[in-house]
Amino acid sequence: MLQPITNAEPVDNEFFLRDGAVYFSGLYENGLLKGVAPKDFRCWHYWGKSSTACFLGGIRLRGADPASFRVLNFAYAMDKTAVYTTSGRVPGAELAAFQVLDGGRNDSGAPQGYAKDSRQVYFHNGDGKVKIIKGVEVSSLRSLGDTYFARDEKRIYAYGKQLPKADLASWERLGHWYSRDAKRVYYLNREIKGADRDSFTVCTPLDAPPLSDHLARDKDHYYQNDEMMEEPL
């Protein structure tokens, strides 16, 4: 994925060229990558490397090996010594078997996603250390593509946690983080207590901004995310 740098103007969370030097356009300021020549630099969004160093945005990844460094998706990269996320190294990852399971970016554009090796399944939500999911059947685990939901042969997982009491055979996604099975309704990895499964409907418009509150209703109540309301907003 790493390509020669071409941006001539600052773009949020991207590297760019200015006056013969490489910069990174961060959230609050533009930072110079000291000692990095444009001809020696390759990048993809906020991942980058020169012949002597690897970068996550304007931060050098200490100890990373430029010769073997490669980007796996928005959330993960690796070299011959370690797997990296936007929050640092993934401890104990089995490098030879490590694989990402989705595109690594959620609906708001933030790095997030599932990955696994032969022993463990990982979930990175872009904030804090990568979560190792317990009790997973690793061989059959697959992401459902939206970076929020995953499943193995026995269970459903939402946002890196097992969906409580979910019936695999009847479970379905409803959109905007809502889902249900034959008996229950869920918001991410939380059951919405008291929700009527049969009449539950998601009301959030398809074109709503990614960070908007999610709205739903059933025959008795309205819901904002997973909170019950008597009247709609």
Salt bridges, closest charged atoms under 4 A:
GLU14 OE2 - HIS45 ND1 2.79
GLU94 OE1 - ARG119 NE 3.73
ASP146 OD2 - ARG173 NH1 3.24
GLU172 OE2 - ARG180 NE 2.68
GLU172 OE2 - ARG197 NH2 3.82
ASP181 OD2 - ARG184 NH1 3.98
GLU191 OE1 - ARG184 NE 3.96
GLU191 OE1 - LYS193 NZ 3.38
ASP198 OD1 - ARG197 NH1 3.36
ASP220 OD2 - LYS219 NZ 2.95
ASP226 OD2 - ARG190 NE 2.63
GLU230 OE2 - HIS221 NE2 3.88
